[in-house]
């Protein structure tokens, strides 16, 4: 199963991983800015954008992280947004030598609520998305995009809709992504990840509460939290300057070169 990649710039490697129902195009402006100083790799996850190949059994954070790693020239800063955070986290867990820094953007180790985890959406909400996807693909995606941009300027929603129209994911990939969001629980692995980490969180996110970001910052041994006031689920679109300031500051500060790539 092949993955489509866009690469630009020269310098240390940075990987930008998109979330559910999207594709690498969400990172266009951020990648353009970062490519002035870094070699930027932007994948389309399987079944998304221009990655047309899709196999449900291979749609796991570990397999996708391994596929991305093979396209890198050396150790990299891994930046994962929303569901893409699970892929970046898997890389830090299983490919530690390939990860010089971990950046989690409006991400969470567990996407559904449980008695010991209030920082997520109720299971019924995710289940309803899955049911609606089979009955009304376009309407379900548009409702999800609207939820992502709740509290943001309407221009952010228009931008996400435009991005989506230029790379609609296959239904099977969306279904597999929802299954990931329903089943994944990475809380138990965080203490063993010794990679420098930055947790960027839009304070007005309606999908991933601030409590999830605080949990990451408290349980990843070398993490710090960078909240972005006024931002929702996609701070790199709604507040690109603040996002880039946090991201570039972290990368430049934590770029030590001490990891060995194999």
LOTIZA-111615 format. One record per residue (C-alpha): residue number from 1; residue in three letters; x, y, z. Coordinates in nm, 4 decimals, decimal comma, m for minus. Each point is the difference from the previous one (the first is absolute). Layout:
N
R   seq   type          u          v          w
R   NUM    ALA          X          Y          Z
...
END
This chain:
262
R   seq   type          u          v          w
R     1    UNK     0,0000     0,0000     0,0000
R     2    UNK     0,1619     0,3244    m0,1146
R     3    UNK    m0,0378     0,3460     0,1503
R     4    UNK     0,0183     0,3272    m0,1919
R     5    UNK     0,2498     0,2523     0,1385
R     6    UNK     0,0775     0,3644    m0,0665
R     7    UNK     0,3512     0,1109     0,0926
R     8    UNK     0,1513     0,3472    m0,0055
R     9    UNK     0,2915     0,1961     0,1385
R    10    UNK     0,3435    m0,0921     0,1307
R    11    UNK     0,1284    m0,0569     0,3491
R    12    UNK    m0,1029    m0,2121     0,2984
R    13    UNK    m0,3095    m0,2124    m0,0586
R    14    UNK    m0,3498     0,0960     0,1142
R    15    UNK    m0,3045    m0,2215    m0,0617
R    16    UNK    m0,3539     0,1434    m0,0014
R    17    UNK    m0,2802    m0,2571     0,0394
R    18    UNK    m0,3649     0,0873    m0,0613
R    19    UNK    m0,3101    m0,1197     0,1813
R    20    UNK    m0,3189    m0,1963    m0,0741
R    21    UNK    m0,1827     0,0830    m0,3223
R    22    UNK     0,2703     0,2357    m0,1225
R    23    UNK     0,3253    m0,0157    m0,1966
R    24    UNK     0,3416     0,1613    m0,0059
R    25    UNK    m0,1372     0,3119    m0,1657
R    26    UNK    m0,1089     0,1323     0,3401
R    27    UNK     0,3680     0,0712     0,0667
R    28    UNK     0,0707     0,1989    m0,3199
R    29    UNK     0,0656     0,3375     0,1626
R    30    UNK     0,1886    m0,1462     0,2964
R    31    UNK     0,2135    m0,2208    m0,2260
R    32    UNK     0,0842     0,2967    m0,2229
R    33    UNK     0,1246     0,1992     0,2978
R    34    UNK     0,1916    m0,2890     0,1589
R    35    UNK     0,1672    m0,0943    m0,3293
R    36    UNK     0,2092     0,3169     0,0223
R    37    UNK     0,2033    m0,1674     0,2756
R    38    UNK    m0,0931    m0,3693    m0,0035
R    39    UNK    m0,0608    m0,2936    m0,2291
R    40    UNK    m0,3749    m0,0472     0,0355
R    41    UNK    m0,1762    m0,3294    m0,0729
R    42    UNK    m0,3796    m0,0004    m0,0230
R    43    UNK    m0,1702    m0,3376    m0,0545
R    44    UNK    m0,3545    m0,0772    m0,1016
R    45    UNK    m0,0988    m0,2874     0,2274
R    46    UNK    m0,1344    m0,3137    m0,1766
R    47    UNK    m0,3353     0,0572    m0,1669
R    48    UNK     0,0305     0,3778     0,0418
R    49    UNK     0,0921     0,2645    m0,2567
R    50    UNK     0,2233    m0,1487    m0,2688
R    51    UNK     0,0791    m0,3182     0,1939
R    52    UNK    m0,2556    m0,2102    m0,1832
R    53    UNK     0,1230    m0,3383     0,1192
R    54    UNK    m0,1808    m0,1189     0,3085
R    55    UNK     0,0036    m0,3205     0,2050
R    56    UNK    m0,1993     0,0005     0,3262
R    57    UNK     0,2431    m0,2329     0,1774
R    58    UNK     0,2894     0,2383    m0,0695
R    59    UNK    m0,1798     0,3084     0,1307
R    60    UNK     0,1699    m0,0006     0,3385
R    61    UNK     0,2130     0,2728     0,1592
R    62    UNK     0,3026    m0,2314     0,0097
R    63    UNK    m0,0150    m0,1028    m0,3665
R    64    UNK    m0,0635     0,3544    m0,1208
R    65    UNK     0,2889     0,1310     0,2129
R    66    UNK     0,2320    m0,2595    m0,1530
R    67    UNK    m0,1101     0,0941    m0,3537
R    68    UNK     0,0707     0,3660     0,0671
R    69    UNK     0,3363    m0,0727     0,1589
R    70    UNK     0,1273    m0,1657    m0,3172
R    71    UNK    m0,0369     0,3266    m0,1907
R    72    UNK     0,2136     0,2019     0,2403
R    73    UNK     0,3676     0,0762    m0,0438
R    74    UNK     0,0699    m0,0094     0,3727
R    75    UNK    m0,1531     0,0541     0,3432
R    76    UNK    m0,2889     0,2450    m0,0050
R    77    UNK    m0,2356     0,2145     0,1968
R    78    UNK    m0,3374    m0,1781    m0,0235
R    79    UNK    m0,3034     0,2306     0,0070
R    80    UNK    m0,3411    m0,1680     0,0231
R    81    UNK    m0,3373     0,1720    m0,0087
R    82    UNK    m0,3047    m0,1671     0,1577
R    83    UNK    m0,0028    m0,3635    m0,1239
R    84    UNK     0,3450     0,0647    m0,1473
R    85    UNK     0,1184     0,0388     0,3580
R    86    UNK    m0,0490    m0,3746     0,0462
R    87    UNK     0,2383    m0,0627    m0,2911
R    88    UNK     0,2614     0,2402     0,1373
R    89    UNK    m0,0362    m0,1521     0,3458
R    90    UNK     0,0466    m0,3497    m0,1429
R    91    UNK     0,3190     0,1176    m0,1700
R    92    UNK     0,1342     0,1372     0,3286
R    93    UNK    m0,0895    m0,3265     0,1715
R    94    UNK     0,1352    m0,2539    m0,2480
R    95    UNK     0,2467     0,2013    m0,2135
R    96    UNK     0,1574     0,2123     0,2712
R    97    UNK     0,3314     0,0444    m0,1819
R    98    UNK    m0,1850     0,1475    m0,2976
R    99    UNK    m0,1793     0,2613     0,2098
R   100    UNK     0,1912     0,3024     0,1264
R   101    UNK    m0,3152     0,1753     0,1138
R   102    UNK    m0,3703    m0,0739     0,0354
R   103    UNK    m0,2629     0,2690    m0,0578
R   104    UNK    m0,3623    m0,0852     0,0751
R   105    UNK    m0,2533     0,2457    m0,1393
R   106    UNK    m0,3511    m0,0121     0,1476
R   107    UNK     0,0539    m0,3700     0,0543
R   108    UNK    m0,0930    m0,2426     0,2739
R   109    UNK     0,1086    m0,3479     0,1117
R   110    UNK    m0,3679    m0,1064     0,0167
R   111    UNK    m0,2799     0,1429    m0,2112
R   112    UNK    m0,3090    m0,1345     0,1788
R   113    UNK    m0,1190     0,0498     0,3549
R   114    UNK     0,0126    m0,2723     0,2625
R   115    UNK    m0,0507    m0,0012     0,3785
R   116    UNK     0,3665     0,0913     0,0519
R   117    UNK     0,0321     0,2316    m0,3007
R   118    UNK    m0,2305     0,3034    m0,0293
R   119    UNK     0,2244     0,1885    m0,2465
R   120    UNK    m0,1656    m0,1241    m0,3195
R   121    UNK    m0,3220    m0,0326    m0,1933
R   122    UNK    m0,2759    m0,2367     0,1191
R   123    UNK     0,0130    m0,3414    m0,1747
R   124    UNK    m0,3489     0,0596    m0,1400
R   125    UNK     0,1224     0,3032    m0,1955
R   126    UNK     0,2705    m0,1989    m0,1768
R   127    UNK    m0,2407    m0,2859    m0,0619
R   128    UNK    m0,2465     0,2422    m0,1562
R   129    UNK     0,2725     0,1301    m0,2317
R   130    UNK     0,0716    m0,3585    m0,1096
R   131    UNK    m0,3679    m0,0700    m0,0711
R   132    UNK    m0,0524     0,3271    m0,1824
R   133    UNK     0,3097    m0,0581    m0,2125
R   134    UNK    m0,1641    m0,3026    m0,1601
R   135    UNK    m0,3252     0,1877    m0,0694
R   136    UNK     0,1193     0,3521    m0,0876
R   137    UNK     0,3701     0,0249    m0,0809
R   138    UNK     0,0045     0,3653    m0,1063
R   139    UNK    m0,2264     0,1212     0,2801
R   140    UNK     0,1959    m0,1872     0,2660
R   141    UNK     0,3316     0,1431    m0,1156
R   142    UNK    m0,1410     0,3514    m0,0104
R   143    UNK    m0,1365    m0,0348     0,3532
R   144    UNK     0,3417    m0,1183     0,1156
R   145    UNK     0,1738     0,2934    m0,1675
R   146    UNK    m0,2483     0,2360     0,1635
R   147    UNK     0,0675    m0,1573     0,3400
R   148    UNK     0,3757     0,0336    m0,0517
R   149    UNK    m0,0333     0,3721    m0,0616
R   150    UNK    m0,2568     0,0793     0,2713
R   151    UNK     0,1009     0,3300     0,1558
R   152    UNK     0,2284     0,0939    m0,2910
R   153    UNK    m0,0510     0,2602    m0,2683
R   154    UNK    m0,2197    m0,1256    m0,2871
R   155    UNK     0,2998     0,0347    m0,2307
R   156    UNK     0,1608    m0,3001     0,1724
R   157    UNK    m0,3016    m0,2185    m0,0827
R   158    UNK     0,0060     0,1210    m0,3608
R   159    UNK     0,3698    m0,0876    m0,0197
R   160    UNK    m0,0540    m0,3501     0,1379
R   161    UNK    m0,2844    m0,0604    m0,2431
R   162    UNK     0,2193     0,1141    m0,2879
R   163    UNK     0,2827    m0,2290     0,1120
R   164    UNK    m0,2377    m0,2931     0,0327
R   165    UNK    m0,1385     0,0443    m0,3525
R   166    UNK     0,3525    m0,0367    m0,1411
R   167    UNK     0,0607    m0,3419     0,1520
R   168    UNK    m0,3054    m0,1849     0,1262
R   169    UNK     0,0890    m0,3122     0,1998
R   170    UNK    m0,1463    m0,3386    m0,0839
R   171    UNK    m0,2826    m0,1141     0,2255
R   172    UNK     0,1901    m0,3066     0,1148
R   173    UNK     0,2835     0,2189     0,1297
R   174    UNK    m0,2435     0,2214     0,1877
R   175    UNK    m0,1596    m0,3092     0,1505
R   176    UNK     0,3401    m0,1337     0,1067
R   177    UNK     0,0915     0,3380     0,1467
R   178    UNK    m0,3162     0,0092     0,2091
R   179    UNK     0,0830    m0,3471     0,1255
R   180    UNK     0,3441     0,1264     0,1064
R   181    UNK    m0,1547     0,2934     0,1821
R   182    UNK    m0,2430    m0,2332     0,1732
R   183    UNK     0,2507    m0,2655     0,1074
R   184    UNK     0,3342     0,1716     0,0612
R   185    UNK     0,1158     0,0714     0,3539
R   186    UNK     0,3663     0,1010     0,0212
R   187    UNK     0,0030     0,1260     0,3573
R   188    UNK     0,1958    m0,3002     0,1218
R   189    UNK     0,3030     0,0603    m0,2251
R   190    UNK     0,0633     0,3674     0,0701
R   191    UNK     0,2338    m0,0419     0,2970
R   192    UNK     0,2395    m0,2028    m0,2153
R   193    UNK     0,0378     0,2639    m0,2734
R   194    UNK     0,3111     0,2028     0,0790
R   195    UNK    m0,0118     0,2188    m0,3110
R   196    UNK    m0,0197     0,3793     0,0417
R   197    UNK    m0,3636     0,0870    m0,0636
R   198    UNK    m0,2172     0,3033    m0,0583
R   199    UNK    m0,3769    m0,0089     0,0451
R   200    UNK    m0,1699     0,2743    m0,2038
R   201    UNK    m0,3659     0,0486     0,0845
R   202    UNK    m0,2658     0,2400    m0,1220
R   203    UNK    m0,1785     0,1092     0,3143
R   204    UNK    m0,3447     0,0054    m0,1661
R   205    UNK     0,0153    m0,3506    m0,1490
R   206    UNK    m0,3412    m0,1722     0,0112
R   207    UNK     0,1359    m0,3423    m0,1014
R   208    UNK     0,3085    m0,0383     0,2196
R   209    UNK    m0,0366     0,1724     0,3393
R   210    UNK     0,2868     0,1806     0,1674
R   211    UNK     0,0025    m0,2722     0,2654
R   212    UNK     0,1420    m0,2455    m0,2541
R   213    UNK     0,2829     0,2391    m0,0864
R   214    UNK     0,0792     0,0516     0,3680
R   215    UNK     0,0083    m0,3773     0,0459
R   216    UNK     0,2573    m0,0328    m0,2776
R   217    UNK     0,2082     0,2804     0,1479
R   218    UNK    m0,0095    m0,1588     0,3453
R   219    UNK     0,0635    m0,3623    m0,1016
R   220    UNK     0,2542     0,0288    m0,2816
R   221    UNK     0,3268     0,0311     0,1962
R   222    UNK     0,1498     0,2809    m0,2100
R   223    UNK    m0,3090     0,1866    m0,1205
R   224    UNK    m0,1199     0,3549     0,0338
R   225    UNK    m0,3352     0,1530    m0,0863
R   226    UNK    m0,0512     0,2856    m0,2471
R   227    UNK    m0,3633     0,1144     0,0086
R   228    UNK    m0,1198     0,2313    m0,2761
R   229    UNK    m0,2727     0,2338     0,1286
R   230    UNK    m0,2990     0,0425    m0,2271
R   231    UNK     0,0888    m0,2959    m0,2234
R   232    UNK    m0,2180    m0,3028    m0,0631
R   233    UNK     0,0903    m0,3447    m0,1301
R   234    UNK     0,2231     0,1217    m0,2854
R   235    UNK     0,2231     0,2745     0,1461
R   236    UNK     0,2431    m0,0166    m0,2921
R   237    UNK    m0,2831     0,1251    m0,2254
R   238    UNK    m0,1702     0,2474     0,2337
R   239    UNK     0,3100     0,1349     0,1771
R   240    UNK     0,2985    m0,0834    m0,2252
R   241    UNK     0,2350     0,2618     0,1444
R   242    UNK    m0,0481    m0,1178     0,3592
R   243    UNK     0,0238    m0,3611    m0,1122
R   244    UNK     0,3252     0,0557    m0,1886
R   245    UNK     0,1499     0,1946     0,2879
R   246    UNK    m0,0637    m0,2907     0,2385
R   247    UNK     0,1104    m0,2681    m0,2470
R   248    UNK     0,3170     0,1684    m0,1267
R   249    UNK     0,1022     0,1008     0,3494
R   250    UNK    m0,0256    m0,3606     0,1138
R   251    UNK     0,1819    m0,1437    m0,3012
R   252    UNK     0,2857     0,2457     0,0187
R   253    UNK     0,0375    m0,0435     0,3761
R   254    UNK    m0,0168    m0,3794     0,0046
R   255    UNK     0,2018    m0,0740    m0,3135
R   256    UNK     0,2956    m0,1748     0,1634
R   257    UNK     0,0972    m0,2595    m0,2599
R   258    UNK     0,0611    m0,2561     0,2718
R   259    UNK    m0,2252    m0,2661    m0,1516
R   260    UNK     0,1440    m0,2571    m0,2375
R   261    UNK    m0,1999    m0,1000    m0,3066
R   262    UNK     0,0112    m0,3621    m0,1072
END
